[in-house]
C-alpha cells in the first residue's frame, strides 16, 4: 500500500468557445495532472486548472519535484504526506505556488486511498449525504448582453438547475447591474435562485450601494464584491446586507479563513482546492467553518468538490464549471437539481487516456 511512482503532466484543454473572464480571454484550460501508483497497483489522479499559461511550467516542475517525496509513503496517510510536502517547500510557503503544487498530489493520494479501500471519497471523508444542490456557473460572462445571459439561464433551468450564477461588476451603475439580474429572472421564473459574482471589482461604497439594489432585486448571494484582503469591509457588508456574502476562494491558509470567520465577514465560505493546497487542508477549513456555523462551498472543480461538500454537514452548494470534462470518461450525474457523488471508489472518475494524450504538452 505504499506509493511506488508519481507522474506529472501538463495538459492544454481547449474549451468549445473562447470567452472573457477575469479581464482576459480564456481559450485554454491548463491542467497540471498528477498520477500516483501504489505497490498494490492502485492508481489515483488529481489536478489543478489554470486559465492562463503563465507559471504553469514552473508549477508543474514544483509538483514533479515534490512528488518524488511521496514515493515510499503509505497511501492511507494523507495527513503525513501533506505535512511532508509542506515542510519540503516551506521556504516558498505557506500558500502561493507551494499550495498549488501540493494540491494535485494530495487529490491523487486521496483518490488512490479510496481505491485501495474500495470506498467513494465522500464516504471516506464523512459521508453526511451523497448529493447536493448544484448551480450552473458556466456561460454567464461579462461580455454577454442581458439577452444572452437570459437565454443561457433558461437553457440551464430547462435542464433541471435550480440556481445560476452571473458575473457582474462591469456596468456603469447599479441600475444596469440590476437589469442583468432582472433579465435572467424573467427568463427562469421565481423559483430559480440567482447568485451574483462581482469578482472583486468594486470599492466598499459601490459594493454597499449596488449590494442593496441587488438585494431588492432578489439575488440569493453576493460573491466577492471587494478585494479579499479587506476583511473589515466584508464584515461591514455582512452586517448591512440581508443577503449572504460569499467569499474565500482567493485565500491560501486556514489562518486567513479563521480571521474571516472571527470577524463575521462572510456567511458562505468558498474554498479553492488549488489555493488551499488540496483535500487535506480543505477539510480543516470546512471543519473550522462548521464551528462558526458557516456554510461551505467549493470553487470550480465540481467533480471533486461534490465529494467534499457532500461529506460534511455544512456543505451547501456545488458550482458546476466543467473545465475538465474533456479529459474524463464521464462527469458526475445530476438529478432533480442535485449533483450526485460517484459511488465508485475514490473520486469515482476515469481519465480518458486518448484525450489526455491529445491534450498533453511539453513542460
Protein Blocks (a to p, Z undefined) as FASTA:
>chain_A
ZZfbdcddddddddfbdcdeehiacfbdcddddddddfkopacddddddfbfghklmmmm
mmmmmmmmmgopafklmmlmmmmmmmmmmmmmgejjllmmmmmmmmmmmmmmmmmnopaf
klmnnopaacdcdddfehpafklcfklmmmmmmmmmmnopabdcddehjafbfklmmmmm
mmmmmmnojmlccdddekhpacfklmmmmmmmmmmnopabdchkbcfklmmlmmmmmmmp
mbdcdehjlpcbfklmmmmmmnopafbdcddfklnopjklmmmmmmmmmmnopacddeej
kllmmmmmmmpmkbcbdcdddfklmmpfbdcddeehiacddfbehjlpacdfklmmmmpc
cZZ
